Amino acid sequence: MKKLLYALCLSLILTACNLPKDVKPLVARWSTAVSASPEEQADGRQETTADTMALPTALTDRPEQILKRAGYTASYNRDTRLPNWVAWHLTAAHTEGPYKRQGIAFSADDEVPEPRADTYDYQRSGYDRGHMCPSADNRWSQEAQRDCFLLTNICPQLHALNDGDWRILEEQCRSWARQWGDLYIVCGPVLTHQRHRRIGQHRVTVPEAFFKVIVCLNGTPRGIGFIYRNERGRHPQAEYVNSIDEVERITGIDFFASLPDDVEDQVERTARFADWQ
């Protein structure tokens, strides 16, 4: 209780001092973080505002079932058998750890209704089981590592993309998290066409592309979006860059709505890859 009172007082004092825009979110994040002990924050027993910062607004134009996991939150679509989006808070500490993917099998998610994707749907389909929240972002927790192999965190992805430019972006995100402390990330499939290929007995939808949007609130707040077509080929990373506003237009999803309006506008309006170098 003393920590909470101290955080509230500090927030009020700093607000009265007319802080610059780029400092306001940091004060808010610090104030919420002290409500949990370091041990609780480390093992995920207490959720803070920092954990929910990345969550998009509720979807009304498509089915949505929210699934809360140790390392991420997913919005599941029962019609496509895919996540609408997967969101997580990637900290520098979460980029390392002893819990690796060896010995963990992909598995159907019993929390979603049948028909649902299972591992047989992907066999001989020509597509990888492509992680949205990647295994290497969950080495910090055995439970988080297991959760990321649930098929509600997976989409059909061509191997050339999954093991190519998409993997490079995942590695880049971990590098940015180590460099700046933490990131808020949302990614998922892009489904703009009326008809899609489906695979397996349970007719899992094959996306034509994938999006990833990223916000960093340390220092001057900045955001960036990416769209990767589900196809073969290698391209420079900068060619995939879009503003978050543009990704919102393409996907119909409202990202980072919990940010103060001025900060949200700042990070979503433009995307300069040079700002992330």
Secondary structure by P-SEA (a helix, b strand, c coil): caaaaaaaaaaaaaaaacccccaaaaaaaaaaaacccaaaaaaccccccccccccccccccbbbbbbbccccccccccccccccbbbbbbcccccccccccccbbbbccccccccccccccccccccccccccccccccccaaaaaaaacccccccccaaaaacaaaaaaaaaaaaaaaccbbbbbbbbbccccbbbbbcccbbbbbcbbbbbbbbccccccbbbbbbcccccccccccccccaaaaaaaccccccccccaaaaaaacccccccccc
